[in-house]
Amino acid sequence: NFMNQLFILLSLTTLLFSCVSVQEVPDVVGISQAHNRIAVLPIDATVERKIWMTQDKYNELNKSKSEETQQRIYNFMQFYSRNGSIHAEIMSPDEVNSILFGAGFPTTKFTNNDLCSLLHVDAIIFGQIEVREPVSEVAAMAINNAYGNAMVITNIVQLTLNLYDAKSAKQIWNTQQVNRGQMGSIKENMQREVCRRAVRNLPYNLKKRRYKKAYDQLNGF
């Protein structure tokens, strides 16, 4: 029946609670270390839409989540900047958004190079965040009561970040971070964690062993 099928599906999806993937060009460290000024764009956001939400309310939530995620990424990057891992100047979200929205973004479409020129930066970071609730807490409790320790996934947060280099006019780095939370998991904590992990994996972070090794090889150490 439906409940048995749902239980099997949910049991399978709980095998992976956290997933991280990173793709990058071979010379990503050399390219990124030449950046002097970078900007984090508003992150495209999609949140779970509740049945009671009007379209305006839903659009407002997505916009709020977009700018909240942008700020979080900036804050984590500032942390690495303060400890010496990132040397490039990072534009504040307020400055970035003032320029972008003043130019008609996102209604007016810009190429990535146009955005770099508009913001006067060597690189931009952009991406998407998706916050989903595949099963409500109430439904998860019912399934758990019926089947015991079902480990039902109630929250999924997925973040994709991209790093675009203006000089080469290409995307040089990408990461996808996925967090899956069981009953009682807190979406805000999960969102904070995917942002933290994504920034930690940026090629600017020379505290990361593989990037430090590549940097040392570039400089003949």
HUMONOR-V870982 format. One record per run of one state. SS is the DSSP state (alpha for helix, beta for strand, coil for the rest). FROM is the first residue (numbers start at 1). TO is the last residue. If there is no record, write none. Layout:
ss:SS from:FROM to:TO
ss:SS from:FROM to:TO
This chain:
ss:coil from:1 to:1
ss:alpha from:2 to:13
ss:coil from:14 to:17
ss:beta from:18 to:24
ss:coil from:25 to:27
ss:alpha from:28 to:32
ss:coil from:33 to:36
ss:beta from:37 to:40
ss:coil from:41 to:43
ss:beta from:44 to:47
ss:coil from:48 to:54
ss:alpha from:55 to:82
ss:coil from:83 to:88
ss:beta from:89 to:90
ss:coil from:91 to:92
ss:alpha from:93 to:102
ss:coil from:103 to:111
ss:alpha from:112 to:119
ss:coil from:120 to:122
ss:beta from:123 to:132
ss:coil from:133 to:136
ss:alpha from:137 to:147
ss:coil from:148 to:152
ss:beta from:153 to:165
ss:coil from:166 to:169
ss:beta from:170 to:182
ss:coil from:183 to:186
ss:alpha from:187 to:200
ss:coil from:201 to:208
ss:alpha from:209 to:218
ss:coil from:219 to:221
